[in-house]
Amino acid sequence: MGLPASFKFKDSAWSHGENNKIKAKIEYKFKGTVDVKGTFAKDLKGESHIEVLAVALNTIPIGKMSKTETVRLCCCIPRGEVDLTVESDKGAYYIGETANLHVQVNNRSSVNIDKMKCKFYRILTLRADGHSRKFKHQMTEMKYNGCDEGDELDQIQQLPLSGEFLPVTHAHHITCEYRIEVECAIPWCPDVELYIPIGVYLPPRQTWGYQPPQGLTYYPPPPLE
């Protein structure tokens, strides 16, 4: 297992109605020292904070999930089956982007699907002293037309990925992950739903500092022997 990704969480980002004060942090930094010779000379020291991502954005595969579920009126009377397939346009997004989801429904039941719901969730799990708490927070939601009995639905559903951002990480004490859930809302029946895990990241920062002239390559000095 590699290093867990950088993470920072404070009460100010909390919106679950919890009264407990919770803080969690994973951070990394580089430290450097220049050894200056001389009796009264003072060594030069510096440090730079860095961010470690859970995985590279371009390595997260596009999510595609399918399921077939029996529709049960009042949770007990079978009324046929519904096939649901959802495919995302990307495996990872920057916070603030809009996900385009290809949703296909084959309603082979004898009941109407009232509407389609598309939701963006953040799931945070904290572990300490042998205990764990999981918090599932809905960030955004969009609603779309449903599908009548015996009909099929093939549409693109757009979902804004916005809200209070916490970095994706998978550590022993902290896990933060994101998912998109698509639901077929059926009156008097349990919803047919499935979810696709996605990666969510902050947009890249602008690079500051020395940049070599065009056509030249900067090579850092080798470490001392």
CORWO-V205840 format. One record per pair of residues at least 24 apart in sequence whose C-alpha atoms are under 10 Angstrom apart, sorted by the first residue. I is the first residue (numbers start at 0). GAP is how many residues later the second one is. D is the distance in whole Angstrom. If there is no record, write none. Layout:
# CORWO-V205840
I/GAP/D
I/GAP/D
This chain:
# CORWO-V205840
0/169/10
0/170/10
1/52/9
1/53/10
1/168/10
1/169/10
2/49/8
2/50/9
2/51/8
2/166/10
2/167/9
2/168/8
3/48/8
3/49/8
3/50/6
3/51/10
3/164/9
3/165/6
3/166/6
3/167/5
3/168/9
3/170/9
3/171/9
4/46/7
4/47/5
4/48/5
4/49/5
4/50/8
4/162/8
4/163/7
4/164/5
4/165/7
4/166/8
4/170/10
4/171/10
5/44/8
5/45/6
5/46/5
5/47/7
5/48/8
5/160/10
5/161/7
5/162/8
5/163/7
5/164/10
5/165/10
6/44/9
6/45/9
6/46/9
6/47/10
6/159/7
6/160/6
6/161/7
6/162/7
6/163/10
6/164/10
6/167/9
6/168/10
6/169/9
7/158/7
7/159/7
8/156/10
8/157/7
8/158/9
9/156/10
12/151/7
12/152/8
12/153/9
13/123/10
13/150/9
14/122/8
14/149/9
15/119/8
15/120/9
15/121/7
21/104/9
22/103/10
23/102/9
23/149/9
23/150/8
24/148/10
24/149/9
25/25/10
25/26/10
25/143/9
25/145/9
25/148/9
26/24/7
26/25/8
27/24/8
51/115/10
51/117/9
52/114/8
52/115/8
52/116/8
52/148/8
53/113/9
53/114/6
53/115/6
53/116/7
53/117/10
53/145/9
53/147/10
54/113/9
54/114/9
54/144/9
55/36/9
55/143/10
56/33/10
56/34/8
56/35/6
56/36/8
56/37/9
56/142/7
56/143/9
56/144/8
57/32/9
57/33/8
57/34/8
58/32/8
58/33/9
59/30/8
59/31/5
59/32/6
59/137/10
59/138/8
59/139/7
60/27/10
60/28/10
60/29/7
60/30/5
60/31/8
60/137/9
60/138/10
61/25/7
61/26/6
61/27/7
61/28/5
61/29/4
61/30/8
61/134/9
61/135/10
61/136/8
62/24/6
62/25/5
62/26/8
62/27/7
62/28/6
62/29/9
62/38/10
62/117/10
62/132/9
62/133/6
62/134/7
62/135/7
63/24/7
63/25/9
63/26/10
63/27/9
63/37/10
63/38/9
63/39/10
63/131/9
63/132/7
63/133/10
64/129/7
64/130/7
64/131/7
64/132/10
65/37/10
65/38/9
65/39/10
65/127/10
65/128/8
65/129/9
65/130/10
66/125/9
66/126/8
66/127/7
67/37/10
67/38/9
67/39/10
67/124/9
67/125/10
68/40/10
68/122/10
68/123/7
68/124/9
69/38/9
69/39/8
69/120/10
69/122/9
70/36/10
70/37/9
70/38/7
70/39/9
70/40/8
70/115/9
70/117/10
70/118/7
70/119/7
70/120/8
70/121/8
71/37/10
71/39/10
71/114/10
71/116/9
71/117/6
71/118/7
71/119/10
72/38/9
72/113/9
72/114/8
72/115/6
72/116/5
72/117/8
73/113/9
73/114/5
73/115/5
73/116/8
74/113/8
74/114/6
74/115/6
75/113/9
75/114/10
76/112/9
77/31/9
77/32/9
77/111/10
78/29/9
78/30/5
78/31/6
78/32/7
78/110/10
79/27/8
79/28/6
79/29/4
79/30/6
79/31/8
79/69/10
79/70/10
80/25/9
80/26/7
80/27/5
80/28/5
80/29/9
80/30/10
80/111/10
81/24/6
81/25/5
81/26/6
81/27/6
81/28/10
81/29/10
81/31/10
81/67/10
81/68/10
81/70/10
81/102/9
81/110/8
82/24/7
82/25/8
82/26/10
82/69/9
82/109/9
83/69/9
83/98/9
83/99/9
83/100/8
83/108/8
83/109/8
83/110/8
84/69/10
84/97/9
84/108/10
84/109/9
85/70/10
85/71/10
85/94/10
85/95/9
85/96/8
85/108/8
85/109/8
85/110/8
86/69/10
86/109/8
87/68/10
87/69/10
87/70/10
87/92/9
87/108/8
87/109/10
87/110/9
89/108/8
89/109/9
90/105/9
90/106/8
90/107/6
90/108/6
90/109/9
91/86/10
91/105/9
91/106/6
91/107/4
91/108/6
91/109/8
92/68/8
92/105/8
92/106/6
92/107/5
92/108/6
92/109/9
92/110/9
93/67/8
93/68/9
93/105/8
93/106/6
93/107/5
93/108/5
93/109/6
93/110/9
94/65/9
94/66/6
94/67/6
94/68/8
94/69/9
94/70/7
94/71/10
94/104/10
94/105/6
94/106/6
94/107/6
94/108/7
95/64/7
95/65/5
95/66/5
95/67/8
95/69/10
95/104/9
95/105/10
95/106/9
95/107/9
96/62/9
96/63/6
96/64/6
96/65/7
96/103/10
96/106/10
97/59/10
97/60/6
97/61/5
97/62/4
97/63/6
97/64/8
98/57/10
98/58/8
98/59/6
98/60/5
98/61/6
98/62/7
98/81/9
99/55/10
99/56/6
99/57/6
99/58/5
99/59/7
99/60/9
100/54/8
100/55/5
100/56/5
100/57/6
100/58/8
100/79/9
100/81/9
101/52/7
101/53/6
101/54/5
101/55/6
101/56/9
102/50/8
102/51/6
102/52/5
102/53/6
102/54/7
102/79/8
103/48/8
103/49/5
103/50/5
103/51/7
103/52/9
104/41/9
104/42/8
104/46/8
104/47/6
104/48/5
104/49/7
104/50/9
104/79/9
105/41/8
105/42/10
105/43/9
105/44/8
105/45/6
105/46/5
105/47/6
105/48/9
106/39/10
106/40/7
106/41/7
106/42/6
106/43/5
106/44/6
106/45/6
106/46/8
106/77/10
107/40/9
107/41/7
107/42/5
107/43/7
107/44/8
108/39/9
108/40/6
108/41/6
108/42/9
109/38/9
109/39/5
109/40/7
110/36/9
110/37/7
110/38/5
110/39/8
110/75/8
110/76/8
110/77/10
110/78/9
111/34/8
111/35/6
111/36/4
111/37/5
111/38/8
111/39/9
111/72/10
111/73/9
111/74/7
111/75/8
112/32/9
112/33/5
112/34/5
112/35/6
112/36/7
112/38/10
112/70/10
112/71/6
112/72/6
112/73/5
112/74/8
112/76/10
112/78/9
112/79/9
113/30/9
113/31/7
113/32/5
113/33/7
113/34/8
113/70/8
113/71/6
113/72/5
113/73/7
114/28/7
114/29/6
114/30/5
114/31/4
114/32/7
114/33/10
114/68/8
114/69/6
114/70/5
114/71/7
114/72/10
115/26/8
115/27/6
115/28/5
115/29/6
115/30/5
115/31/8
115/41/9
115/66/7
115/67/6
115/68/5
115/69/6
115/70/9
115/75/10
115/76/10
115/77/10
116/24/7
116/25/6
116/26/5
116/27/6
116/28/9
116/29/9
116/40/9
116/42/10
116/64/8
116/65/6
116/66/5
116/67/7
116/68/7
116/76/9
117/24/5
117/25/6
117/26/8
117/39/8
117/40/8
117/41/7
117/42/10
117/62/7
117/63/6
117/64/5
117/65/6
117/66/9
117/75/10
117/77/10
118/24/9
118/40/7
118/41/9
118/42/9
118/60/8
118/61/6
118/62/5
118/63/6
118/64/8
118/76/9
119/39/8
119/40/8
119/41/7
119/42/8
119/43/9
119/58/7
119/59/6
119/60/5
119/61/7
119/62/9
119/75/10
119/76/10
119/78/10
120/40/9
120/42/10
120/56/9
120/57/6
120/58/5
120/59/6
120/60/8
120/74/10
120/76/10
121/41/9
121/42/9
121/43/9
121/44/8
121/46/9
121/54/7
121/55/6
121/56/5
121/57/7
121/58/9
121/78/10
122/43/10
122/45/10
122/52/8
122/53/6
122/54/5
122/55/6
122/56/8
123/42/9
123/44/9
123/45/10
123/50/8
123/51/6
123/52/5
123/53/7
123/54/9
124/45/10
124/46/10
124/48/8
124/49/6
124/50/5
124/51/6
124/52/9
125/45/10
125/46/9
125/47/6
125/48/5
125/49/7
125/50/9
126/44/10
126/45/7
126/46/5
126/47/6
126/48/9
127/44/9
127/45/6
127/46/9
128/44/10
129/43/10
130/42/10
131/41/9
131/42/9
132/41/10
133/41/9
133/42/10
134/41/10
135/41/10
135/42/9
136/41/10
137/25/9
137/40/10
137/41/10
137/42/10
137/43/10
138/24/6
138/25/8
138/26/9
138/39/10
139/40/10
140/39/10
140/40/9
140/41/10
141/40/10
142/39/10
142/40/10
143/40/10
144/39/10
145/38/7
145/39/8
145/40/9
146/37/9
146/38/10
146/39/10
156/25/10
160/39/9
164/35/9
164/36/8
164/37/8
165/34/9
165/35/9
165/36/9
166/32/9
166/33/8
166/34/7
166/35/8
167/30/10
167/31/7
167/32/7
167/33/7
168/30/10
